[in-house]
Amino acid sequence: MIGQDTAYLKEAFLCYAPLSVRQIEIKIYVRESDPDMIEVQNLVKTYGATRAVDDISFTIEKGEVVGLLGPNGAGKTTAMRIITCYISPDSGDASIGGYDIRTQPLDVRKNIGYLPEAAPLYQDMNVVDYLGFIADIHQLGPIKNDRIDKMVEVTGLKQVVFKDIGELSKGYRQRVGLATAMIHDPEYLILDEPTTGLDPNQIVEIRNLIRQIGHDRDRCVILSTHILPEVEVTCDRAIIINQGKIIAEGTTAELTGFARGSDLYTVGLVGDKNVIEEALSSFAQISKYNLDREAATGRYVYHVTSSGDEDISEGIFDLAVSHGFKLVELRRDVARLEDIFRTLTTREVA
């Protein structure tokens, strides 16, 4: 390892070397945190005048795949580095599997698999030798070869197992990173932007793999991303973070209800445009409307926003009948995660 970049080696050690290679003080700890979850309590991390992580708290239980979702610069990677013991928080605390990140960092590292956004892989080693090297760091001993074989199978590396890592595509390098993070069979996986830079086919493969891994033997998986479909396809629920703060969390359905407050309808009507718009304006349950297009002569399609969260489809139907309009389209649109994300992250953070 002589001659390697120091920062590169530090990242590699902190990601993949939870067992001590230096003298440590042996202490006995009482595990007070829940041994079956990730717990984060009031974490704060400041860089100069910027609060990269601003008093965030959340829990993730076994069997969950949770997305930490936010725009670039929201504080996702900083939060990941804190809970993996790569950096220390200014205040607050976190525990993984009952081990505290401040007082038991080596125990935390032994129980997690961590894949940074840019996985620190040795480019001049072939895949099987590199996995063997990582297995030795984790002191897997007699189960070393079994774990290597298992990871090669699970992550789909059979075709490239004897190739140098530097010769692999970005997708295969991500697979090697996942295999490295899981080789010691951790119960907690922490993945930072795991599909960044991949082509569409590789993205689908990695997402499916993460989903499969997350629900295998009730692992606890947290992944950070700014890619909305990644959360919808891969995760059981999402934690949305913006400007260092958690602004919402829940399943897609729960976030829809949180962000919506009103419903959007697509309404197609045939009639006189001025009369139609006068009728829409007079309907108390409609807060606003806008003309989307004139689909044909005398046929108008509007986007209509309700003034509350109750279904007004029947009221729109009655409105059309009472005014003699022909109702040719009526659809209550379901808010997508993309809409929710845009709504929440463009609000002013209190």
N, C-alpha and C positions, 0 to 999 in steps of 0.2 A: 504493500500500500504506500511505499515511499514515493514521494513525488506527486501524489494526488493532491488536489486542491483541499485546503483545510476546511473550508465551509462545507464543501461537498461531503467530506468524511464525517463531519459533525452531524450533518443531516442523516447520513446513512446510519451512524451509530445510534442516534436517538430514535430512528424509525425501527430499527431491526435488532438492536442489542440491549434487551432489557436486563440481561444477566450481567452482574458486575465484573468488570475487568480491572477494577481498582479497589483499593481498600475502602471499606465502608464500616460504619458503626452499626452493630447489630442491636436492634431494639425489639421489644415486644409491644404490639399495639392491640388495642381493643377495637374491633370493627363495629362501629355504631351505625354506619350507613347501610342501606339496603344492598345485599350482596348480589341482587339479580337485576340491577339497572344502572344506567348512567344518571347521575344527579348533578345538576349545575345550579349553584345558588349565588346570585348577586355578583357575578363576575364583572370586574372592571379592569380595563387595560388602556392606559393613556400613552400616547406618543406626542410629547410637546403639548400643544394646545388641543390636540385631536383625541377624542375618546373613541378609539377603535372598537372597543367593546364597552357598552354602557349599561351596567347593572342588569345583566341578562340571567334568567333562571328558567330551567326546563328539566324534565325527566324523560328518559326513554327506557322502556321495559323490554325484557327478553321477548324475542319473537317479533319485534317491530323493526321495520325499515323506515327511517324518518329522514326527510330531506330538510336541510338547512338552506333555505332559499332566499336569495337576495341579489340585488345588482352588484356589479363589480365595485369593490371598495366598501361594501356594507359592513364588513367585520367578520365574515364567515371563516376565512383562513386563520385569522387571529384567534378566534374561539377554538378552532380545531387544534391549533398549536398549544393553547393553554391546557386543554383537557388531555392532550397526549404528553404533557410534561416537557414540551420543547421550550416553552417560555413560561415565566411565572406571571400570575395576575397581580395587579396592584392591590386589589382587595377582592373579597369573595372567596368561594371555595367550590370544589367539584370532587366527586368520587366516581370511580368506575369499579363495579363489582365489589363495593364495600371498601375499596382502598382509596385513601385520600391523596390527591395530586401533590399536596405540599409536603406531607410527612412520609408518604410511602410511594415515591415516584418509581422505584424499581419494581415494586409489586404491580403498579399500574401498567408499566411497560410489558411485564411478563404476561399480562392478561388481555392485551389489546393487539390487534393487527392494524397498522397505520399505513395508508397509501397517500403520500403527499401528491400535490398537483403535478410536480415534476419528480417522478420516482427516481431516487438516486441508485441507478444500476451500474454495475461495472461492465462497460461496453466490450472489453476484450476477453471476457469470460463467456463460455457457452452456457446455455440455459441450465443444463443438469449440474454442471460444476458450480454455478452460482447458487442454485437452490441447495446444493450440498454444503456450500460455504455458510449460508444463512442457517441451515439446520444445525451446523456445528456451533454457531454462535449461541443458538438456543439450547445447546447441549441435549439434543434429542436422543443421542445414544443409539440403543438397539432399534428404535422405531424410525430412525432417520430415513432409511431407504423406502419404507412403507409410506411415509409422509410425502416423500418426493414423488413417488409413483401416483399417489392419490392426487396431489396438486397438479401434476401433469395431465391427469385424466380430467379433473374437475374444470380446469381452466382452458382445456383444449390446446395443449402445447405439444402434443405427440409429434406433429409434423416438423417442429423446429427444435426439438430437445437438444440436438447436438450442434446447433448453429450458434455463432457468436451473437451476443445480445446487440452489438452495434450493427449487425446486418439485418435485424428484424424491422418490420413495419411498426408504426406507432401503436397500432392495435395489439400486436403481439407483445410489444414492450409493456403495454398496460396489463396484459394478461400475466406477464412475468411479475409485475409489481403486485398484482392481486395474489398470485401464488406465494410470493415472498411474505406478504402480510398475513397469510393464512397458514403457513407451513407448520407453525407450532400449535395449530388448532385452537385459536383464541375464541372466546365467547363474545368478544366485542370487536367490531370492525368499524374503523373510522376512515372514510374515504373522501379526499379533498378533490373536487372537480374531476371525477374518474373518467369522464368521456371527452375531456377537452382535447381538441386537435384530431379527433377520429373522423373517418368518413362515415356516411350514413349507415352502411352495412355493419361496420365495426361498432357503432354506437348501439345499434339494436342488439348485437351479440353481447356486449358488455352489460347493458341494462338487464337483459334476461339472466345473465350470469349472476349479477348482484342480487336480483330478486330471488333466484334459486338458492343462493348462498344464505341470504337473510332468513329464509324460512326453513333452512336445514338445521335441525336440532336446536331450534329456538335461539338462534344468535340474535344479538342486538347490533343493528347496523345504523350508522348515521353517515349521510353523505351530504357534502355541500355542493351547490350548483346554482348557476344563474339561468339554467336552461329549463323552461317551464314544462315541456313534455316529459322531461326526465323524472320530475316529481309525480306527474300524473300517471306515468306508466310503471314506475319503479317503487314508489313509496306508499306506505299505509297512511301517513299523514305528513304535513309540512309545518315547519316553523319558519315564518317569514321575518327576516331581519333587514333593517334599513338604518343607515347612519349609526350603527352600533347597538340599536335597540330592537328588541322583539316587538313587532307591531301586531302580530296575529299568529295563531297556531291552531291546527285542527285538521280534520279530513277535508277533502275538496268540498264535500257537501256542507260541512260546518263553516268553512271559509266563505263559501258562496252566500250563506245566510248572514254572516258577519258583515261582508262588504257590500251587500246588495242594498237593503233598505227599501228598494222599489224594484219593480219588474219591468222588463222591456218586451214589447209586443211588436210583431210585424203585422200590419193590417192593410189588406188590399180592398179598395172600394171603387165601385163604378157609379159615377154621378157627376154633378156639377162641382168643380174644384172649390169654388168659393163657399158653396153651401156645406160641403163636407168639412172644410176647415172651421167654419163657424160652429158646426155641431160638435167637433172635437174640442174646440175651445170652451164650449159651454158645459162639457161633461166634467163634473166635479172630481171624479176618480182619476182623471188624466192630469198629470202635472205639466207635461210638455209633449210636443210632437214635432216631427220634422219630415218633410217630403223626401223620400228616398229616390223615387223615380216615377215617371209616367210610363207604365208598362205598355200601354196602348192608348189610343184616343179615348179619353174619358175614363181611363182606368188608372188609379193612383195608388201607390204603395207607400205607406207611412211607417216610420219608427215611432212608437208611442210608449211613453214612460208613465207608469202608474204613480199615483201619489202615496201609495202604501205598499205593503207586501202581500195584500190579498189578491186572489185571482179575479181579474175584471173581464175575463173573456165573455161571460154571459152578458155583462153590461154593454160591451162593445157590440155584441150581436143584437141586443135590444135596441141600441142606438141606431144601428143600420136599418132595422125593420121599421122603426118609428118614423124615420126620415125618408124611407123609400129608396135607400141605397142598396145596390147589389153587393153583398159581401162575398168576395172571391178568394180571400186569403185571411187567415187569422192564426197566428202562431205565437205562443208564449215562449220566448227565447230563454234558454238556460245559460246563466253566466258561466263562462269558461275560466279556468285558473288564470289564463292570460289577462282577462278583464279584471279579475280580483287583484292580481299582482300589480297591475298598472294603477288601479284605484288606490290601493294601500300605500304603495311606495311613492306616489306623487302627492300624498297628503303631507302637510307640514308635521314634522315630528315634534310632539310637545316637549 
